[in-house]
Amino acid sequence: MTRAETEIVADDESTAAAARFEADLARDLMSARDGRGTTQPPTTRAEGFGLDQAYRVGAALDRRLRRRGYHPIGCKVGFTNRAIWPRFGLDEPILAPVYDRTLRLAGPTAEIPIGMFHAPMIEVEVVFGFAQEVADEGRPEWVALGFEIVDCHYPEWHLTPADSVADFGLHGALVVGRPVNVRQPGFDERVARLDDLEVRLFRNETPVARGRGSDVLGHPLAALEFVPRLLPRFAGQEDSPAGGVVSTGTMTALEPLSPGERWRVEAAGVDLPGMEIVLTR
């Protein structure tokens, strides 16, 4: 066998080994999700596990969820605080699907069950809605505040961005408050001023976190620019998750959740309706 042929065989074997590893990861992460448990982070299992492999694992999990009847209805953009990018070696956010079964259009108040999650936490985000399926054309049809419930299937939330992408993008549920529709007066002005948005998060009437729209890539609209760029990287195929609803990244620090709690967000600086949820089992 020539040297060139040896190198081809070695490359084929390496590719096959990587595919087996990614399949094993997808199996273990789905099992952890189903059992509300944990598994070892990919970056501790294999040296050099990075975002390319992570998106392939995420795509495999997406296909599994679709076979269970989940339908992609949007996406979430994560790691949108540029201040932390140098620490993780990032130069862009991450992306993950939002599904019809994980989206809740709640209005001003809602009861949200969290018994299916392993270690849920809450984030406050700006959410955009689009008339078309992929959010790379046109203007938003509406904007709203939202709660993303994120979940982690690694012990003690120890993870890197690549681990996060592989673990369903940490997406558990997206709860969207009352939207401001494009037909309402001042819609464009509100959207343009979202960098001035200030939010306060309350647990059982106790303030626990605050943030600003400018914490999200300087302006929540900036998150939309990454959606068409990251969608092909997520799956590398035509059935990439759609972007009809886009959650743009957290404005507040993560806070852990427990059943029986009442969570509320108030907005200032931009006229957006607040929202409240009560957590059940």
C-alpha positions as CSV (number, residue, x, y, z in Angstrom):
1,M,0.0,0.0,0.0
2,T,1.4,3.4,-1.0
3,R,1.7,6.2,1.5
4,A,-1.2,8.1,-0.1
5,E,-3.4,5.0,0.2
6,T,-2.4,4.6,3.8
7,E,-3.3,8.1,4.6
8,I,-6.7,7.7,2.9
9,V,-7.4,4.6,5.0
10,A,-6.3,6.4,8.2
11,D,-8.6,9.3,7.3
12,D,-11.5,7.0,6.7
13,E,-11.0,5.2,10.0
14,S,-10.7,8.5,11.8
15,T,-13.9,9.8,10.2
16,A,-15.7,6.6,11.1
17,A,-14.5,6.8,14.7
18,A,-15.7,10.4,15.0
19,A,-19.1,9.4,13.7
20,R,-19.4,6.6,16.2
21,F,-18.3,8.9,19.0
22,E,-20.9,11.5,18.0
23,A,-23.6,8.8,17.8
24,D,-22.7,7.7,21.3
25,L,-22.9,11.2,22.5
26,A,-26.3,11.8,21.0
27,R,-27.6,8.5,22.5
28,D,-26.2,9.5,26.0
29,L,-27.6,13.0,25.9
30,M,-31.1,11.9,24.8
31,S,-31.0,9.3,27.6
32,A,-30.0,11.9,30.1
33,R,-32.8,14.2,28.9
34,D,-35.4,11.4,29.1
35,G,-34.2,10.4,32.5
36,R,-33.7,13.9,33.9
37,G,-30.1,12.9,34.6
38,T,-26.6,13.8,33.5
39,T,-23.8,12.5,31.4
40,Q,-20.1,13.3,31.0
41,P,-19.5,16.5,29.0
42,P,-18.1,15.7,25.5
43,T,-15.0,18.0,26.0
44,T,-13.9,15.8,28.9
45,R,-14.4,12.6,26.8
46,A,-12.4,13.6,23.8
47,E,-9.6,16.0,23.4
48,G,-10.3,18.7,20.8
49,F,-14.1,18.3,20.8
50,G,-15.2,21.6,19.3
51,L,-18.1,23.4,17.8
52,D,-18.1,21.6,14.5
53,Q,-18.6,18.2,16.2
54,A,-21.0,19.8,18.7
55,Y,-23.3,21.0,15.9
56,R,-23.3,17.5,14.3
57,V,-24.3,16.0,17.7
58,G,-27.0,18.7,18.0
59,A,-28.2,17.9,14.5
60,A,-28.5,14.2,15.4
61,L,-30.5,15.1,18.5
62,D,-32.7,17.3,16.4
63,R,-33.5,14.4,14.1
64,R,-34.4,12.2,17.0
65,L,-36.7,14.8,18.4
66,R,-38.4,15.2,15.0
67,R,-39.0,11.5,14.9
68,R,-40.8,11.9,18.2
69,G,-43.1,14.5,16.7
70,Y,-41.3,17.7,17.6
71,H,-41.5,20.4,14.9
72,P,-38.9,23.2,14.7
73,I,-40.7,26.5,15.0
74,G,-37.8,28.9,15.7
75,C,-34.4,29.1,17.2
76,K,-32.5,30.5,20.2
77,V,-29.2,32.4,20.0
78,G,-26.9,31.9,22.9
79,F,-23.7,33.2,24.4
80,T,-24.6,36.7,23.2
81,N,-22.6,38.5,25.8
82,R,-19.4,39.5,23.9
83,A,-17.6,40.1,27.2
84,I,-17.3,36.4,27.8
85,W,-16.2,35.4,24.3
86,P,-12.4,35.7,24.9
87,R,-12.7,33.3,27.9
88,F,-14.2,30.6,25.7
89,G,-12.4,31.3,22.5
90,L,-15.6,32.4,20.7
91,D,-16.0,34.8,17.9
92,E,-19.8,34.4,17.4
93,P,-22.8,33.2,19.4
94,I,-24.3,29.7,19.3
95,L,-27.6,28.5,17.9
96,A,-30.2,25.8,18.8
97,P,-33.7,24.9,17.7
98,V,-37.0,25.9,19.4
99,Y,-39.8,23.5,18.9
100,D,-43.6,23.6,18.9
101,R,-43.5,21.5,22.1
102,T,-41.0,23.8,23.8
103,L,-42.6,27.1,22.8
104,R,-45.4,28.6,25.0
105,L,-47.1,31.8,23.9
106,A,-48.2,32.7,27.4
107,G,-49.3,36.4,27.4
108,P,-49.1,38.3,30.7
109,T,-49.3,35.2,33.1
110,A,-48.9,31.4,32.8
111,E,-48.4,28.2,34.8
112,I,-45.3,26.4,33.6
113,P,-44.5,22.8,34.6
114,I,-40.8,22.2,35.2
115,G,-40.9,18.6,36.4
116,M,-39.4,17.3,33.1
117,F,-36.2,19.2,33.6
118,H,-33.0,18.1,35.4
119,A,-31.5,21.4,36.6
120,P,-33.6,24.2,35.2
121,M,-32.6,27.9,35.3
122,I,-34.3,31.0,33.9
123,E,-33.2,33.8,31.6
124,V,-34.9,37.0,30.4
125,E,-34.7,37.5,26.7
126,V,-36.1,39.7,23.9
127,V,-38.0,37.5,21.4
128,F,-38.8,38.4,17.8
129,G,-41.5,36.8,15.6
130,F,-41.5,36.6,11.8
131,A,-44.1,35.8,9.3
132,Q,-41.7,33.7,7.2
133,E,-40.1,30.5,8.3
134,V,-36.5,31.7,8.2
135,A,-35.6,35.0,9.9
136,D,-33.1,36.1,7.3
137,E,-35.5,38.3,5.4
138,G,-37.8,41.1,6.2
139,R,-38.6,42.8,9.5
140,P,-40.0,41.3,12.7
141,E,-43.8,41.0,12.9
142,W,-43.7,41.4,16.6
143,V,-41.4,41.7,19.6
144,A,-42.0,40.5,23.2
145,L,-40.2,39.7,26.4
146,G,-39.7,36.1,27.1
147,F,-38.4,33.6,29.7
148,E,-36.1,30.9,28.4
149,I,-35.9,27.9,30.7
150,V,-32.5,26.4,30.1
151,D,-31.5,23.0,31.3
152,C,-28.1,21.2,31.5
153,H,-27.4,17.5,31.5
154,Y,-23.9,17.6,32.8
155,P,-23.0,17.5,36.5
156,E,-23.1,20.8,38.3
157,W,-23.6,22.8,35.0
158,H,-19.9,22.3,34.1
159,L,-19.6,23.0,30.4
160,T,-18.1,24.9,27.5
161,P,-19.8,26.4,24.5
162,A,-19.2,23.2,22.5
163,D,-20.7,21.1,25.4
164,S,-23.7,23.5,25.4
165,V,-24.4,23.2,21.7
166,A,-24.3,19.4,21.9
167,D,-26.7,19.4,24.9
168,F,-29.7,20.6,22.9
169,G,-28.2,24.1,23.1
170,L,-29.3,24.0,26.7
171,H,-32.9,24.8,25.5
172,G,-35.7,23.5,27.7
173,A,-38.6,25.9,27.0
174,L,-39.3,29.4,25.7
175,V,-42.2,31.2,27.3
176,V,-43.2,34.3,25.4
177,G,-45.1,37.2,26.9
178,R,-47.6,39.5,25.3
179,P,-46.2,40.6,21.9
180,V,-46.1,44.2,20.6
181,N,-47.4,43.8,17.0
182,V,-46.0,45.5,13.9
183,R,-49.3,47.3,13.4
184,Q,-49.2,49.0,16.8
185,P,-48.0,52.7,16.8
186,G,-44.4,53.2,17.6
187,F,-43.3,49.6,16.8
188,D,-40.2,50.5,14.8
189,E,-39.2,53.1,17.4
190,R,-39.5,50.5,20.2
191,V,-37.4,48.0,18.2
192,A,-34.8,50.6,17.4
193,R,-34.4,51.5,21.0
194,L,-34.2,48.0,22.5
195,D,-30.6,48.6,23.4
196,D,-32.0,51.0,26.0
197,L,-34.3,48.3,27.4
198,E,-33.9,47.7,31.1
199,V,-35.3,44.6,32.8
200,R,-35.7,43.5,36.4
201,L,-36.3,39.9,37.4
202,F,-38.3,39.0,40.5
203,R,-38.6,35.7,42.4
204,N,-41.7,35.7,44.6
205,E,-41.5,39.6,44.6
206,T,-37.9,39.6,45.6
207,P,-35.6,41.2,43.0
208,V,-32.8,38.8,42.0
209,A,-31.4,40.1,38.7
210,R,-31.4,43.0,36.2
211,G,-30.0,43.6,32.7
212,R,-30.1,45.7,29.6
213,G,-30.8,45.1,26.0
214,S,-27.3,46.4,25.2
215,D,-26.0,43.3,27.0
216,V,-27.1,41.2,23.9
217,L,-24.5,41.9,21.3
218,G,-24.9,45.6,21.8
219,H,-28.5,45.4,20.6
220,P,-31.0,42.4,20.4
221,L,-31.4,43.0,16.7
222,A,-27.8,42.1,16.2
223,A,-28.6,38.5,17.2
224,L,-30.8,38.2,14.0
225,E,-27.7,38.8,11.8
226,F,-26.2,35.5,13.1
227,V,-29.2,33.3,12.4
228,P,-28.8,32.7,8.6
229,R,-25.0,32.3,9.2
230,L,-25.4,29.7,11.9
231,L,-28.4,27.7,10.5
232,P,-26.3,25.9,7.9
233,R,-23.6,25.2,10.5
234,F,-26.1,23.6,12.8
235,A,-27.2,20.9,10.5
236,G,-25.5,21.3,7.2
237,Q,-28.6,20.2,5.5
238,E,-31.8,21.7,4.0
239,D,-34.0,20.8,7.0
240,S,-32.1,23.1,9.4
241,P,-34.3,24.5,12.2
242,A,-36.6,27.3,11.0
243,G,-36.4,30.8,12.4
244,G,-40.0,32.0,12.7
245,V,-39.5,32.8,16.4
246,V,-36.0,34.0,17.5
247,S,-35.0,34.3,21.1
248,T,-32.0,36.6,21.1
249,G,-30.0,35.7,24.3
250,T,-30.1,36.5,28.0
251,M,-30.1,39.9,29.5
252,T,-29.9,38.5,33.1
253,A,-27.7,36.1,35.0
254,L,-29.0,32.5,35.3
255,E,-31.2,31.8,38.3
256,P,-32.2,28.3,39.4
257,L,-35.8,27.3,39.5
258,S,-38.1,25.3,41.9
259,P,-41.7,24.3,41.7
260,G,-44.1,26.7,43.5
261,E,-42.1,29.8,42.7
262,R,-43.5,32.9,41.0
263,W,-41.3,34.7,38.6
264,R,-41.9,38.1,37.1
265,V,-40.1,40.5,34.8
266,E,-40.6,44.3,34.5
267,A,-39.4,46.4,31.7
268,A,-38.3,50.1,31.6
269,G,-36.7,52.3,29.0
270,V,-38.8,50.7,26.2
271,D,-42.5,50.2,26.4
272,L,-42.8,46.4,26.4
273,P,-45.3,44.4,28.5
274,G,-43.9,42.5,31.5
275,M,-44.9,39.0,32.3
276,E,-45.2,36.5,35.1
277,I,-45.1,32.7,35.4
278,V,-45.9,30.3,38.2
279,L,-43.8,27.1,38.3
280,T,-45.5,23.8,38.8
281,R,-44.3,20.2,38.8
